[in-house]
Amino acid sequence: MESIAVHLAEGFEEIEAISIIDVLRRADFKVITVSVTGNLTVTGSHEIPVVADELFENVNFDSIDMIVLPGGMPGAKNLNNHSGLKKQILEFNKNGKHLGAICAAPLVFGLSGILEGKNATCYPGFEENLEGALITEQPTVVDGNITTGKGAGVAIQFALKIVEELRGAEAAAELAKKMIVQ
């Protein structure tokens, strides 16, 4: 069973985080929510506290198959400021392991230099942070090992795209049908 670590920083976008976690768990992925704050309880951008499964420093990233970053502000900037997370992202990218970010969070990939020459999308207004990326207007974009999404309104579509990438189009379509995703 593939393991996916969804990282939470103070000010994360709740719809993105919870929708993604929910969809991926419905697809039978082992989803671990990871706090980068030093506390298990992390508060989102709309003041909703969420209790993470693990603190960043306790996660064995060798057993993780994908890192996912929800957006939101200042959540995305707080993720970008976490040096340990950025180190893991660079390591995952170097090894071709899957990475995903939605809304403002693709800025973490862009400012880390891993979007150079890759197609990507993000929340409007954050494009300048996607250094070297080929910006698209698509709601979700996959280029190699990196999946990006535009914002909260496409969180379920973004999560289903991850299911498609890791389990195939048939698995994603079956899950979408069960969830009545139009």
C-alpha positions as CSV (number, residue, x, y, z in Angstrom):
1,M,0.0,0.0,0.0
2,E,1.4,3.3,-1.1
3,S,2.0,5.9,1.7
4,I,1.3,9.6,1.1
5,A,2.3,12.3,3.5
6,V,0.1,15.4,3.5
7,H,1.9,18.2,5.2
8,L,0.2,20.8,7.4
9,A,1.5,24.2,8.3
10,E,-0.2,27.0,10.2
11,G,-2.6,28.7,7.8
12,F,-3.2,25.8,5.4
13,E,-6.3,25.7,3.3
14,E,-8.8,23.4,5.0
15,I,-10.8,22.4,2.0
16,E,-7.7,21.3,0.1
17,A,-6.1,19.4,3.0
18,I,-9.3,17.5,4.2
19,S,-10.6,16.8,0.7
20,I,-7.3,15.4,-0.5
21,I,-6.8,13.3,2.7
22,D,-10.4,12.0,2.4
23,V,-10.2,11.0,-1.3
24,L,-6.8,9.4,-0.9
25,R,-8.0,7.3,2.1
26,R,-11.1,6.3,0.2
27,A,-8.7,5.0,-2.5
28,D,-7.0,2.9,0.2
29,F,-3.7,4.8,0.3
30,K,-2.0,5.0,3.7
31,V,-2.3,8.8,4.3
32,I,-0.3,10.3,7.1
33,T,-0.9,13.9,8.0
34,V,2.3,15.6,9.0
35,S,2.6,18.8,11.1
36,V,5.6,21.0,10.3
37,T,4.8,23.2,13.3
38,G,6.3,21.2,16.2
39,N,2.7,20.6,17.5
40,L,0.2,18.0,16.4
41,T,-2.7,20.5,16.3
42,V,-2.4,22.8,13.3
43,T,-4.8,25.6,12.6
44,G,-5.9,26.3,9.1
45,S,-6.5,29.7,7.3
46,H,-10.1,29.7,8.4
47,E,-9.4,29.0,12.1
48,I,-10.2,25.3,11.9
49,P,-7.8,23.2,14.1
50,V,-6.8,19.8,12.7
51,V,-4.8,17.2,14.7
52,A,-2.1,15.7,12.5
53,D,-1.0,12.1,12.7
54,E,2.7,12.8,13.1
55,L,5.2,15.6,13.7
56,F,7.6,16.1,10.8
57,E,10.7,15.1,12.8
58,N,9.2,11.7,13.6
59,V,8.4,10.7,10.0
60,N,10.5,8.0,8.3
61,F,10.5,9.4,4.7
62,D,12.0,6.2,3.4
63,S,8.6,4.6,3.9
64,I,6.7,7.5,2.1
65,D,5.9,7.3,-1.6
66,M,4.5,10.8,-2.1
67,I,4.6,14.2,-0.5
68,V,1.5,16.4,-0.9
69,L,1.2,20.1,0.0
70,P,-2.1,21.8,0.5
71,G,-2.1,25.6,-0.2
72,G,-3.6,28.4,1.7
73,M,-1.9,31.5,3.2
74,P,0.2,31.8,5.1
75,G,0.3,27.9,5.0
76,A,2.2,27.7,1.7
77,K,4.8,30.2,2.9
78,N,5.2,28.4,6.1
79,L,5.7,25.1,4.2
80,N,8.3,26.9,2.1
81,N,10.1,28.1,5.2
82,H,10.6,24.6,6.6
83,S,14.1,23.6,5.6
84,G,13.6,19.9,6.5
85,L,10.6,19.6,4.2
86,K,12.4,21.4,1.4
87,K,15.3,18.9,1.8
88,Q,12.8,16.0,1.6
89,I,11.2,17.5,-1.5
90,L,14.5,17.8,-3.3
91,E,15.4,14.2,-2.3
92,F,12.0,12.9,-3.6
93,N,12.4,14.8,-6.8
94,K,16.0,13.5,-7.3
95,N,14.7,10.0,-6.9
96,G,11.7,10.5,-9.1
97,K,9.2,10.0,-6.2
98,H,5.8,11.6,-6.5
99,L,5.2,15.2,-5.4
100,G,1.9,17.1,-5.3
101,A,1.0,20.7,-4.4
102,I,-2.2,22.7,-4.9
103,C,-3.2,26.4,-4.8
104,A,-0.3,28.5,-3.5
105,A,1.8,25.5,-2.4
106,P,3.4,24.9,-5.8
107,L,5.5,27.9,-4.9
108,V,7.5,25.5,-2.6
109,F,8.4,23.5,-5.7
110,G,9.1,26.6,-7.8
111,L,11.3,28.2,-5.3
112,S,13.1,24.9,-4.8
113,G,14.0,24.9,-8.5
114,I,12.3,21.6,-9.4
115,L,9.7,23.1,-11.8
116,E,12.3,24.2,-14.4
117,G,10.9,23.3,-17.8
118,K,7.9,21.6,-16.4
119,N,4.2,22.3,-16.9
120,A,2.5,23.5,-13.7
121,T,-0.5,25.4,-12.4
122,C,-1.2,27.3,-9.2
123,Y,-3.6,29.8,-7.7
124,P,-3.8,33.0,-9.8
125,G,-1.2,35.5,-8.6
126,F,1.4,33.0,-7.5
127,E,2.8,32.2,-11.0
128,E,6.0,34.3,-10.4
129,N,7.0,31.9,-7.7
130,L,7.0,28.9,-10.1
131,E,10.5,29.6,-11.3
132,G,11.2,28.1,-14.7
133,A,7.8,26.5,-15.0
134,L,5.6,26.5,-18.1
135,I,2.4,27.9,-16.5
136,T,-0.9,26.4,-17.7
137,E,-4.5,27.4,-16.9
138,Q,-5.5,23.7,-16.5
139,P,-7.2,22.9,-13.1
140,T,-4.7,20.0,-12.5
141,V,-1.4,19.3,-14.2
142,V,0.9,16.3,-14.2
143,D,4.4,16.6,-15.5
144,G,6.6,13.6,-14.7
145,N,6.6,13.0,-11.0
146,I,4.9,16.4,-10.1
147,T,1.2,17.0,-9.8
148,T,-0.1,20.6,-9.3
149,G,-3.6,22.0,-8.8
150,K,-5.1,25.4,-9.2
151,G,-7.1,25.8,-5.9
152,A,-9.7,24.8,-3.4
153,G,-12.4,24.3,-6.0
154,V,-10.4,21.6,-7.7
155,A,-9.2,19.8,-4.6
156,I,-11.2,16.6,-5.3
157,Q,-10.2,16.6,-8.9
158,F,-6.6,17.1,-7.8
159,A,-6.8,14.1,-5.4
160,L,-8.4,12.0,-8.1
161,K,-5.5,12.9,-10.4
162,I,-3.1,11.5,-7.8
163,V,-5.2,8.3,-7.6
164,E,-5.0,8.1,-11.5
165,E,-1.2,8.6,-11.4
166,L,-0.5,6.0,-8.7
167,R,-3.3,3.5,-9.4
168,G,-4.5,4.1,-12.9
169,A,-7.4,5.8,-14.7
170,E,-9.8,3.0,-14.1
171,A,-9.3,3.2,-10.3
172,A,-9.8,7.0,-10.4
173,A,-12.9,6.8,-12.5
174,E,-14.4,4.1,-10.2
175,L,-13.8,6.2,-7.1
176,A,-15.2,9.3,-8.8
177,K,-18.3,7.4,-9.7
178,K,-18.8,6.2,-6.2
179,M,-18.3,9.8,-4.9
180,I,-20.7,11.1,-7.6
181,V,-18.1,13.5,-9.0
182,Q,-19.4,15.0,-12.2
